[in-house]
Amino acid sequence: MQQKYIIFTVINKVNCRKSDYMKQLDEIDRKLLNILQVNSRITIRELSEKLHLSTTPIHERIKKLEKSGYIRQYLTLLDSKMLGKKLIVYISVSLNTHTKEAVDEFEKEMEKLDEIMECYYISGNSDFLLKVHCNDMDDYHNFITYKFSIIKNITQFYSSFVMAETKIKRHFTL
């Protein structure tokens, strides 16, 4: 089974412009993050060769980036089709009640459902956008019938089925 390794980064500065938080990263940090986003399994020695620094400063920079929140998590990306998850569905969900408690409860319910891979609280015609992975249409039907549609506070939902994945990018160019 082909596995891909990737590192996700997050910027913890919510209320600042790109130029503000990018100033906190020097050129070496940006190069380091660009490399790690594509291959988080690269060794410290390989990084030091690519960046022309010794291993100690590279290690210290990675620890600093982890501690400051730029590097949020290391994970392995699996091929969903190899795992039998051949159907990807985006579900737009509208809630009946929009109180903080109702939204929090809906989010908690989404956490319980393994089929839901991503959940976004959005603005616009819907309240939430969900990314769901299922084996096939029968599996999706069972998910909707026995798990999703029984959740309280859902007014309506619309499903959009992915016909082809034309671009998937999981790294930022820094």
VENBELFEN-V512746 format. One record per backbone hydrogen bond with DSSP energy under -1.0 kcal/mol. NH is the residue of the N-H (numbers start at 1). CO is the residue of the C=O. E is the energy in kcal/mol with one decimal. If there is no record, write none. Layout:
# VENBELFEN-V512746
{{NH:CO:E} {NH:CO:E}}
This chain:
# VENBELFEN-V512746
{{4:77:-2.1} {6:75:-1.8} {8:73:-1.6} {10:70:-2.1} {14:12:-1.2} {21:17:-1.7} {22:18:-2.5} {23:19:-1.1} {25:22:-1.1} {30:26:-2.3} {31:27:-2.4} {32:28:-2.9} {33:29:-2.8} {34:30:-2.4} {35:31:-2.1} {36:32:-2.6} {37:33:-2.2} {39:35:-2.2} {42:39:-1.1} {47:43:-2.3} {48:44:-2.7} {49:45:-1.9} {50:46:-2.2} {51:47:-2.5} {53:48:-1.8} {58:54:-1.3} {59:55:-2.7} {60:56:-2.6} {61:57:-2.5} {62:58:-2.3} {63:59:-2.3} {64:60:-2.3} {65:61:-2.6} {66:62:-2.3} {67:63:-2.8} {68:64:-2.4} {70:65:-1.3} {71:65:-1.9} {72:8:-1.5} {73:8:-1.1} {75:6:-1.7} {77:4:-2.9} {83:79:-1.0} {84:81:-1.5} {85:80:-2.5} {86:84:-1.5} {87:134:-2.7} {89:132:-2.7} {90:160:-3.0} {91:130:-2.2} {92:158:-2.6} {93:128:-2.7} {94:156:-2.8} {96:153:-2.6} {103:99:-2.5} {104:100:-2.8} {105:101:-2.4} {106:102:-2.2} {107:103:-2.5} {108:104:-2.1} {109:105:-2.2} {110:106:-2.0} {111:107:-1.6} {113:110:-1.0} {116:113:-1.1} {117:131:-2.8} {118:131:-1.4} {120:129:-2.4} {122:127:-2.6} {127:93:-2.8} {128:93:-2.1} {129:120:-2.3} {130:91:-2.5} {131:118:-2.5} {132:89:-3.2} {133:115:-2.4} {134:87:-2.9} {140:136:-2.2} {141:137:-2.7} {142:138:-2.3} {143:139:-2.3} {144:140:-2.8} {145:141:-2.8} {146:142:-2.7} {147:143:-1.7} {148:143:-2.7} {149:144:-2.6} {151:148:-1.8} {155:94:-2.6} {156:94:-1.3} {158:92:-2.2} {160:90:-2.8} {162:88:-2.7}}
